[in-house]
Amino acid sequence: MDRDYTPEPRPIHPPFGREIEQERPEGQARSERHERYSITDRERETLVDIGRFRTVAVEDLANHRYGGKGSELSQDLRGLVAQGLVQRRTALVAQGRHKLTVVVLTKAGKRAAEAGRLNPEQAVYAGFVKPGEVAHDAAIYRMFHKEAGKIAAGGGTVKRVVLDYELKRKIYSPLAKARLQNPGEYARRQAEVARDNGLKVVQGKIPLPDLRIEYETAAGDMTKVDLELATHHYHGSHLRTKAEAGFKMYGDASATHRSSVFEEPEITAAILSL
């Protein structure tokens, strides 16, 4: 999705066993000070996996996390939904021709995932995104696994994933404060903010990737790769901007057949298949 960032004048852990207990902050609405859930280690990992990508298709979760064992996923989801930790929803995609069933965390599920994540710096999300973005956002999970497989094949280990929501927060605040500066000072500050976040300024904007994977190489060095999911909504200029920003691009067959932008050889050659 095209997610270039330009500022706008508006505000914007240890693993647990089968039973976990969450303490509520003082003054929270419910009278109970604690929440108790019966969760297996596998279910905990599923919560974290859903939360770090925000929206995940049930079919993709079965294929990647459960090794194609849909019955085991169904069993876990029944328990997680019954405890109010996960929500399931079916959306119409591809202009209403197909149904896509996705899962997201509830607020309680988010708290449980945060308690169970191995990396405290890993952001976790709850709630559904806009209906029009469900298919795109769910596909990011598949894109991650495609790239993570290559990282693992090279001896690397994924440490954290970063969605564009997180990058926007890191960029918005300092640039919002710089908007009143003269153009030269703003451009200097924009380049500084982009550099601090491992990004580039391209044609006066800071393009944002759909997904960043931070990982440790076989040699023990920390590095990253920024990924972009190309869709049939793209214009050629959008893809060229993303490529110039250094993003690695993925697309599926339906996108490459439905948009004339993918007829440009230099662009098509840079897009990897999901």
N, C-alpha and C positions, 0 to 999 in steps of 0.2 A: 504494500500500500504506500501511496505517496505521503511521506510524513516529514517533509522539510520543515525546519523550525524557524519561524520568524516571530519575534516577541509581539504580544498584543497587550493593549492597555487594560488588562484585567487580572485579578488575583488568581490567581489560580487556586542449653539445648541438648542437652543430652538425649539420646534415644530413650523412649519409654517402653514399658512392657505392655501387658495386656490391659491394664487399667491406668488411666492418667487422670490427674486432678488439676484443674485450672482455677486459679484464684482470681476473683473479680475485683477490680479497683473499687475503692470506697465511693459510695454514692451512685453506683450503677443501678439501673432500674430494677432488676430482679432482686427479690428478697434474699435468695441464696447467695452466700459469699463464694461458693465453690461450684464447679461443674465437674461431673464424673462421667467418663466415657469408657466403654469396653472396646478396646482397639488392639488388633494384632499388629505385629511389626510390619507385616505386608500392607495392612490397611493404612498404617502410619505413612509408609513410603508413598502410597497412592495419594493420600491427602497432600503431601508435600509436592508431588509431581503435578497434581492438578493446580495447586495454588501458585506454583512458580510460573506456570504458563497461563493462568487465569481461566482460559476456556480450552477444554480438550474434548475431542470427539470420542464417544464411547468405543467405537470401532478401532480407533488408533490406540486407545489405552489398552484394549484387549491385545492388539497385535504387538505393541512395543513393551509394555510393562508386564503383561501376563503371558507372553509367548504364544499368543493365539488361543489361549484357554478362556474362551468367553464365559463359560459356566462359572469359573472361579471369580472372574470380575463381577459377574452378576450377583454372586453371593456376597461379595464384599460391599458392593454398592447398596444392596438391600439393607445391610446393617448400618452403613454410614448415612444413608438417607433417613432411616428410621430414627437415628439418634440426632437428626437435625444438623448434620455436619456437611452434607453434600446436597445439592439440588440438581435435578435432571430436567432438561428441556429439549423439545424437538422444534427445529426451525426449518422453514422452507428456504431452500437455496436454489441456485441456478435458475433464477426467474420462476421459482415455484415448481420446477420439474422434479426436484428431489427433496427428500427429508433428511435432515442431519440431526442426530441426537447427541447432545453435548452435556457435559457436567461441569459445574463450578462449585467452589466452596461457599458455604454460608459464613456469616461473621463468626459463629462458633467454630466452624471448621477451620477458618483462618487462624483462630487462636490456638487450636489443637495442632495445626501444621507448624505454626511458629514455635511451639514447644518441642516439636519433634524434629525440626530440621537440623542437619549436621553442621551446616554453615550459617552462623547467626547473621551474616551479611546478605544472605539470600532473601530477596523480597518475596512476599507471598500476597496474593490478591484474592478478593472475594467478590461475588456478584457477577451478573451478566453484563456483557458489553452491548453496544447498540445492535439491534437485530441485523442490520445491513452489514455488520463487520464480523458476524459469527463465523462464516465459512472461512474468511481470510485468517482470522485469529486462531481458529482451530487448526488450520494448515501449518501454522508456525511450529506446532509440536512435531509434525512429520518432518519438517525441514530441519529441526534440531536433531532428530535421530539420524537423519541422513548424514549430517556433518559430524555428529558425535561419533558415528561409526568410523569415519575417516580419522578422527583424532585418536580414537582408541587403537586403530590399526597402526598408527605411527608411534604408539607407546605413550600417548598423552592421557591425561586424566582431567575430566571436566570438573571445575570447582564451583562455578556459579553461572547462572544465565541472567541476562539483563534485558527486560523488555523496553520498548521505547517510552513507556510511561515514566520509568525511572530516569531515563536520560533527559526527558523533557523537564523534569523537576530540577535536575542539576544545572540545566542551561538557562531556564526561564528567569530565575531570581537575579543572577548577576547581570543578565542582559536587559532586564526590565529597568534596573537601576541606571543602566548606561544609555537609555534611550534619549535622555535630555542632553547628552553631550554632543559636541560638534561631530560631523561625519567622520573626520579623521580619527578622533578619539574613540568613537564608537567602533570603527573598523578594527582599531588596535585591540580594543577590549574583546570584540567578537572573536578575533583570531586567538586571543589568549584563552578565552573560555573553551573554544573548540579544542585547542591543544591540550588543555588540562583534562579534557574528557576523552582524549584519544580520537577526536574527530577533525574534520577539515571544513574550511569555508569554501564553498563553491558558488561562484556567481553571486556573491553577496549574501548567501544563506548557509546555514549549517544543516546539511542533510542528516537525517536520523535513520539508523537501520531498524528493521523490524525486530531484530534479535541480535544480541551480543553474547558470545560464549567466551567465558574466561576459563583458561585451562593451563595445566602444568605440562610442559613437554617432557619427553623421555629423559632429557638432560637436566630436568629439575628447574627450568626457567618458566616464569609466568608470562603468558602471552594471551592474545585474544583474536577472535575473528568476528567481523560484523557481517550479518546476513540480511538479505532483502528478498522478500517473496514477491516476485513479479506476477501481476494479474492482467487480465484482458482490459482493465480500466486504464492501464498505463499509456502514456504518449511516449514517443521516441525520446523527447527531450528529458523526460523524467528518468528513464533508464540510463541515458548518457550521464546525467547528473549523479545518479547513484554509483555508476561505474567509476566516474571521476573521483568520487568520495572514497573509493577503495573497497566498496562492499562486494561481497561474494553473493551472486544472485542465483536463486532457484525459481523454477516455475513448473507447473504441471502441464500435461498434454492438452487439457481443455483450454487453458489460457493461450498457449502458443498457436492453437488453431482458430481462436476466436478474435484475434486482434492483428491488424495489419502491421503493428509496430514490430512484431516478431518476424516479419518478412525481411527486415534489415539484417544482412548477414553478420555484420560486425557486432550487433547486439545479441542475436541468437547464439552466436558462438560463445558468448560469455555466460549464458544462462545454463545452469545445471538442472537436470530433471529430477523431480521428486519421485 
